[in-house]
Amino acid sequence: MHPAILVAMSEVMTVGFVYDVFRIAAATGMVQTAKESLMK
C-alpha cells in the first residue's frame, strides 16, 4: 500500500478513537452531573 494511504487510515482511526473517548467522557460527565444534581 502507498504510505500516504496508511497515514490517512491511521489518522482516521485516531480521530475515531478520540471521538469515542470524548463521547464516553461526555456521557460519564452527564451521569456525574445528574447524580450531583439529584444529591442536592
Secondary structure, 3 states (H helix, E strand, C coil): CCHHHHHHHHHHHHHHHHHHHHHHHHHHHHHHHHHHHHHC
